[in-house]
Amino acid sequence: MITKTKNTPEAAADVPAKAHTYSAPALEKGFNVIELLAEHPQGLTISEIASGLGLSMSEIFRVIMVMERRGWLRRTAGDRLRVATKVLNLAFKATPAEELIQAAAPLMRELVQRVEQSCHLVIGNGKSGLVVFRQQTPGPTVFAVRIGAEVTLEGSCSGHVLLAFNAVDLDADFALAAQSGPMSASLQRVRARGYEMMKSTRTLGVTDLSYPIFDGQGHALAALTIPFLQLVDGTQTVDSKEARLCLQEIAARISEELSGAR
């Protein structure tokens, strides 16, 4: 079921008047299309997009055709449209994510080889975290988080690290409220010990381990996280303590790369 996006005078009234000093209706429609399709990764037809935005086919058709021609949308089976990977590529180029991934990727490959566990990189994204890169373990048993997945800040190991170290690109008011609210004591403990370690709130048998990644100015850019999967068949050669120490080392080395230290 497609939930309609508010496109009414009442909805517009909820936004401060200052935000409506300038208007670009076609551009706003394009943004709305991207945001709607982000909630439907399987894709939508043009008629479904129009319905979801509360617009007529004639109001949205030309916008969609231009977005498809420019490579922002791609057509799939069943004449459905999806957000193209060009959007992800541009997002990486326009933000610190690309530099972060370039520095982290080879060291994350080393990490998964050493601990025989997958790992992923999470950055701040307003009131949530966003998985921007991952490395899967080369072993036969794989537990990994999808690139592009959003994680809650309050309920995840990565989120606790991002909040505790006041990572860039978090919503400032949201982060301040968390740091001074009921989570204050637990976030202080994360800062004091330098990492977070907690049972997964979603998966049995998984303990999440996470360390911050810093830039040269000491700003937290991301959380590097291992969802440590406990095996029961006796084949595990690296325990969670060893994995945490390896994670600590790799996170520090990535931070050094980003700061230009050699």
Secondary structure, DSSP 4 states (H G I P E B T S, - for coil): -PPPPP-SHHHHHTS-GGGGSS--HHHHHHHHHHHHHHT-TT-B-HHHHHHHHT--HHHHHHHHHHHHHTTSEEEEGGGEEEE-HHHHHHHHHHSTHHHHHHHHHHHHHHHHHHHSS-EEEEEEEBTEEEEEEEE--SSSS---PPTT-EEETTTSHHHHHHHHTT-TTB-HHHHHHHHHSTTHHHHHHHHHHTSEEEE-SS-TTEEEEEEEEE-TTS-EEEEEEEEEEPPSSS---S-HHHHHHHHHHHHHHHHHHHHT--
